[in-house]
Amino acid sequence: MTAAKPPSEDAIVALLQSKRDATVSDIAVAAGLGRSTVGKVLARLERDGRARRSTGRPEGGRRLPDLWAPVAPTKPARRRTSGKRLRPGELDGLVLDYLATHAQSGPLSPTAIGNGLGRSAGAVGNCLVRLAAARRACQVSKRPRRYGLA
């Protein structure tokens, strides 16, 4: 179940579409909302990639307010998964094969391996911890986490 969008978000998105490079105060007045509400919604829109903040330039001894603009929607990247659900333990073999194939690249992160296999970096990370405990792979560095073959 997804949470419903607040009506303030729709109003702010509509204002951003019509008035580019607006300040939080401009948007708040036009939408009839509080500045803190607008600031929170804009931060969420920025985090979601739907709005862009331009830092205000310095003028004299102070800095002008940040300007906000909409971001054109982009087509989401397709994941390179096979679409096939793996059986228990099957990911272990895929990860070990990937480590063996890319051994010349040096130690690899769970994210790099996950991207290469088209699988979740979290699942690959859990798999690597399991393989390291079984001494089939070794953790080369803790920060950032990197793994190689044992």
C-alpha positions as CSV (number, residue, x, y, z in Angstrom):
1,M,0.0,0.0,0.0
2,T,1.4,3.4,-0.9
3,A,0.9,6.6,0.9
4,A,-1.3,9.1,-0.9
5,K,0.3,12.3,-2.1
6,P,-0.6,15.3,-0.1
7,P,-2.5,17.9,-2.1
8,S,0.2,20.4,-1.3
9,E,2.7,18.4,-3.4
10,D,0.4,18.6,-6.4
11,A,0.0,22.4,-6.0
12,I,3.8,22.9,-5.6
13,V,4.6,20.8,-8.7
14,A,2.0,22.8,-10.7
15,L,3.6,26.0,-9.6
16,L,7.1,24.8,-10.4
17,Q,5.9,23.9,-13.9
18,S,4.4,27.4,-14.5
19,K,7.0,29.5,-12.7
20,R,10.5,28.4,-13.2
21,D,13.3,29.5,-10.8
22,A,11.0,30.4,-7.8
23,T,12.1,30.8,-4.2
24,V,10.4,28.9,-1.3
25,S,8.7,32.2,-0.3
26,D,7.4,32.8,-3.8
27,I,5.9,29.2,-4.0
28,A,4.5,29.5,-0.4
29,V,2.6,32.7,-1.2
30,A,1.3,31.5,-4.6
31,A,0.2,28.1,-3.1
32,G,-1.2,29.6,0.1
33,L,1.0,27.2,2.1
34,G,3.5,27.7,4.9
35,R,7.2,28.1,4.1
36,S,8.1,25.1,6.2
37,T,5.6,22.9,4.4
38,V,6.9,24.1,1.0
39,G,10.5,23.5,2.1
40,K,9.7,19.9,3.2
41,V,7.8,19.1,0.0
42,L,10.6,20.6,-2.2
43,A,13.2,18.6,-0.3
44,R,11.2,15.5,-1.0
45,L,10.8,16.4,-4.7
46,E,14.5,17.0,-4.9
47,R,15.3,13.7,-3.3
48,D,12.9,12.0,-5.8
49,G,14.6,13.7,-8.7
50,R,11.5,15.8,-9.6
51,A,12.9,19.3,-8.6
52,R,16.2,21.0,-8.9
53,R,17.7,23.5,-6.4
54,S,20.1,26.2,-7.6
55,T,22.0,27.6,-4.7
56,G,21.5,31.4,-4.3
57,R,24.5,33.5,-5.3
58,P,26.3,35.7,-2.8
59,E,25.4,39.4,-3.0
60,G,27.2,41.8,-0.7
61,G,27.6,40.2,2.7
62,R,24.7,37.8,2.3
63,R,23.5,35.0,0.0
64,L,20.3,35.2,-2.0
65,P,17.6,32.5,-1.6
66,D,17.9,29.2,-3.4
67,L,15.9,29.0,-6.6
68,W,13.8,25.9,-7.5
69,A,12.8,24.5,-10.9
70,P,11.1,21.3,-12.1
71,V,13.1,18.5,-13.5
72,A,11.7,16.9,-16.7
73,P,10.7,13.3,-16.0
74,T,13.1,10.7,-17.4
75,K,12.5,7.2,-18.4
76,P,13.5,4.9,-15.5
77,A,16.5,2.7,-16.1
78,R,15.6,-0.9,-16.8
79,R,17.1,-3.5,-14.4
80,R,19.1,-6.2,-16.1
81,T,17.5,-9.1,-14.2
82,S,16.7,-12.3,-15.9
83,G,13.3,-12.2,-14.3
84,K,13.9,-15.6,-12.9
85,R,13.6,-16.1,-9.2
86,L,16.7,-17.9,-7.9
87,R,16.6,-21.1,-5.8
88,P,18.2,-21.0,-2.3
89,G,21.9,-21.0,-2.6
90,E,21.9,-20.3,-6.4
91,L,23.2,-16.8,-5.9
92,D,26.3,-18.1,-4.2
93,G,27.4,-19.8,-7.5
94,L,26.6,-16.7,-9.5
95,V,28.7,-14.4,-7.2
96,L,31.6,-16.8,-7.1
97,D,31.6,-17.1,-10.9
98,Y,31.5,-13.3,-11.2
99,L,34.4,-12.9,-8.7
100,A,36.4,-15.5,-10.7
101,T,35.6,-13.8,-14.1
102,H,36.5,-10.3,-12.8
103,A,39.5,-11.2,-10.6
104,Q,41.8,-9.1,-12.7
105,S,39.7,-6.0,-11.8
106,G,40.7,-6.4,-8.2
107,P,38.4,-6.5,-5.2
108,L,34.8,-5.7,-6.0
109,S,32.0,-4.1,-4.0
110,P,28.6,-5.8,-3.5
111,T,27.1,-3.0,-5.5
112,A,29.4,-3.6,-8.5
113,I,28.7,-7.3,-8.4
114,G,25.0,-6.8,-8.0
115,N,25.0,-4.4,-11.0
116,G,27.0,-6.9,-13.1
117,L,24.6,-9.7,-12.2
118,G,21.4,-7.6,-12.4
119,R,20.7,-8.6,-8.8
120,S,20.1,-6.7,-5.6
121,A,23.2,-5.2,-4.0
122,G,21.7,-6.1,-0.6
123,A,21.2,-9.7,-1.5
124,V,24.7,-9.9,-3.0
125,G,26.2,-8.3,0.1
126,N,24.4,-10.9,2.3
127,C,25.7,-13.6,0.0
128,L,29.3,-12.3,0.3
129,V,29.1,-12.3,4.1
130,R,28.0,-15.9,4.0
131,L,30.7,-16.8,1.5
132,A,33.4,-15.1,3.6
133,A,32.2,-17.0,6.7
134,A,32.5,-20.2,4.7
135,R,36.0,-19.1,3.5
136,R,35.0,-19.3,-0.2
137,A,35.4,-15.5,-0.6
138,C,37.4,-13.0,1.4
139,Q,36.6,-9.5,2.5
140,V,39.6,-7.4,1.4
141,S,38.5,-4.1,3.0
142,K,35.8,-3.0,5.4
143,R,35.3,0.5,4.2
144,P,34.4,0.4,1.5
145,R,33.5,-3.2,1.6
146,R,35.4,-5.1,-1.1
147,Y,35.6,-8.8,-1.8
148,G,37.8,-11.2,-3.7
149,L,38.1,-14.9,-4.1
150,A,39.5,-16.8,-1.1
